[in-house]
Amino acid sequence: MIEETVAKIESAIREARVADPKNKAALIALLETLKAEVRREKRSQDLLNAADAGLKDAAVEFDATHPKLAAVVGEVSAMLAKIGI
């Protein structure tokens, strides 16, 4: 979605008749920086999503292989949450 918006803005700037070509060049350079940041953010989000999925899988496996320990850890966690920790 944001990529589409940035592409529309870039297209409008490239087609616009600007009195000072330096301003147009500066805007285009800023858009390039913005596009790079959006790509970096997307990669970061993809990595976080993959890590989250891996963590959930590990928790399920831990619960299955260590049910008593998982139950105790759950109880401790719940008690800590009740006291605001």
TORTIDO-458242 format. One record per atom (N, C-alpha, C): residue in one letter; x, y, z. Coordinates in steps of 0.001 Angstrom, whole numbers, plus 524288, in hexadecimal, padded with zeros to 5 digits. Layout:
BEGIN
AXYZ/...
REM end
This chain:
BEGIN
M8032C7FB6280000/M800008000080000/M8035E804E780000/I8071B8053E803AD/I80A5A809E8803D0/I80DBE80A497FEEF/E80F53805C17FCE9/E8127C805C77F82F/E80F77808397F3A4/E80A6B807047F358/E8072A8093C7EF34/E806AB80F237EFCD/T805F3810EC7F48C/T80577816807F58E/T80A798195B7F41F/V80EE5817397F5B0/V813EA819A57F472/V814BC819B37EE87/A81341815827EBE7/A813D08154F7E637/A8107C819847E390/K80BC681A5C7E588/K8086681E737E35C/K80AC1823D97E437/I80CD3824BC7E8D8/I80F4A829C47EA00/I813FE82A9A7E67A/E8171F8268A7E5EB/E81BC1826F67E29F/E81A44828247DCFF/S8165B825707DB16/S8148B8265F7D5C2/S812B382C017D50F/A80FC382DEA7D8D6/A80DD1833507D88B/A8124D8373B7D895/I8163C8362B7DBCC/I81AB6839BC7DC0C/I81DC2839A07D6F4/R81E93835017D4D8/R82185834927CFF3/R81EB38374C7CB6F/E8198D837257CB85/E81682839977C759/E8159583F6F7C835/A816548412F7CCF7/A81530846A47CE3C/A8193084A4D7CBB9/R8173684ED67CA41/R81AB3852ED7C84E/R81C148564E7CCF8/V820F8855FF7CE82/V822CE858C87D31C/V8267085D237D14B/A825CC861C07D393/A828F1866447D1FE/A82EC2865517D2FB/D82FEF862D87D74D/D83567861E67D8A6/D8369585C127D851/P8399C85A6F7D46C/P83AD0854E07D3D4/P83DAE852917D88E/K84065855D57DB85/K84311853E57E038/K83F19852027E43D/N83AB4854C17E4AC/N836A0853107E857/N8345E84DD17E6B6/K8338384D367E1A7/K83167848497DFA8/K8353E843DB7E0C1/A83A35844CE7DFB6/A83E37840D57E0AB/A83E8183F867E67C/A83E0E843737E9CC/A83E39842847EF6F/A8398D83F417F134/L834EB840637EF0E/L8304783D537F066/L830DD837A97EEAE/I832DB836E17EA0C/I8339D8318E7E810/I8379D82EA77EB72/A83BC5831567ED05/A83FB182EE77F06C/A83D4182D687F5A8/L83A03830CC7F7CC/L8375E82F887FCB8/L833BC82AE07FC1A/L8311A82A887F7B5/L82DAB8260A7F6C4/L830CF821037F660/E83563821407F411/E838BE81C9E7F3CD/E83A4181ADC7F94F/T83B7C81E997FCA5/T83CBE81D6580212/T8380181AFE804C8/L8336F81D44803DE/L82E9F81B3C8062B/L82D96815A68045A/K82E47814A47FF53/K82D5F80F517FD4D/K8311E80B6C7FFCA/A8360980CFF80087/A839DA80981802FE/A83848808518089F/E8366A80C3F80B77/E834B980B70810DD/E82FEE807E881122/V82C5A8089380D77/V827AE8053C80D51/V829457FF9680C50/R82CEB7FEBA808BA/R82ECB7F963807A8/R831687F71480C82/R834937FA4180F25/R837487F86A813DD/R833567F70381821/E82F5F7FA45818B8/E82B5A7F94381CA4/E8285E7F44381B5D/K827367F36A8165E/K824677EEAF814C3/K827A47E9D1815F6/R82CBD7EA13814D2/R8301E7E59981610/R830397E4A581BEC/S8307D7E8D081F00/S830807E83F824B0/S82B747E5B48268C/Q827147E76582464/Q822097E52C825ED/Q821BA7DF6E82464/D823B57DE1581FC0/D823C37D89F81E14/D826FF7D54E821D9/L82B857D75E8238A/L82ECE7D47D82745/L82C0B7D3D182C7C/L8296C7D7F282E45/L826837D78E83330/L8221F7D38E832CB/N81F6B7D38182E6A/N81B367CFB282DB2/N81D517CA1F82DCC/A821C27C94682B37/A8241D7C40F82B2F/A825E57C284830A8/A8283A7C6288337E/A829FD7C509838D2/A8255E7C3D383C59/D821227C6C783BB2/D81C717C5E283ED5/D81A437C06D83DD5/A81A107BEDB838E7/A818147B9A783795/A81B937B575839E9/G820BB7B63F839A5/G824677B27E83BE1/G823E37B221841C3/L8230B7B69084446/L822647B69D849EF/L81D6A7B3C184B89/K819447B49A848A8/K814577B1D8849D8/K815077ABF684939/D817B57AA5E8450E/D818AD7A4C984433/D81BE57A282848AE/A81FE37A57784A68/A823327A39F84EAE/A8200A7A324853BD/A81C8D7A6D3854AA/A8194C7A6A38596B/A815B07A1EE85954/V813687A0D3854E2/V80FEE79C448545E/V8130A7974185554/E817B1796F98530F/E81AF379252853BE/E81C9C791C48597B/F81E097962885BF1/F81F907960286177/F81B0D7941B864D7/D8166579620863CC/D811C479467866BF/D810DE78E888661F/A811B678C9F8616C/A810C07871186063/A814E278394862ED/T819BD78561862F5/T81DF178211864F7/T81EF5782C486ACE/H81D407872086CFD/H81E14788388728B/H8191078A66874F8/P814F37875A8751C/P80FE278970876D0/P80FCD78B7187C74/K81262788B388005/K8125578A6888580/K8156378F858862D/L819F978FBF883D3/L81D2A7947A88420/L81A537991688193/A817E17982887D28/A814F679C4387A73/A8108079E4487DD9/A80DEC79ABA880A4/A8099679C4788412/A80B9579FB188891/V80FF079E2D88AE2/V812207A13888F33/V813DF7A69888D42/V8166E7A6B9888D4/V8181C7ABBB88693/V8135C7AF2188572/G80F357ACCD88397/G80A607AFB088295/G8081B7B1F788792/E808257AEEC88BBD/E806227B0CC890C7/E809707B54B892DF/V80E9E7B4B289293/V8121A7B8DF8945E/V811237BDD389134/S810A17BD3588C2A/S80F9D7C1A6888B9/S80A7F7C46188A20/A8067A7C15688B22/A801687C38D88C8E/A801B17C675891BF/M8047E7C4388958B/M804FD7C6CE89AA6/M808137CBED89A2B/L80C357CBE78970A/L80F467D0A98962D/L80BE47D4D489386/A808A67D32C88FE2/A805367D6E488D36/A801427D951890FD/K7FF5C7D6308949B/K7FB8C7D8228987A/K7FDD47DC6089BEF/I802FA7DBFC89D06/I805627DFEE8A05D/I807FB7E45689D2E/G807357E41689825/G809197E852894D3/G80EAD7E7DF892E8/I810B67E323892FF/I816147E24E8911F/I815F57DF8188BE8/
REM end
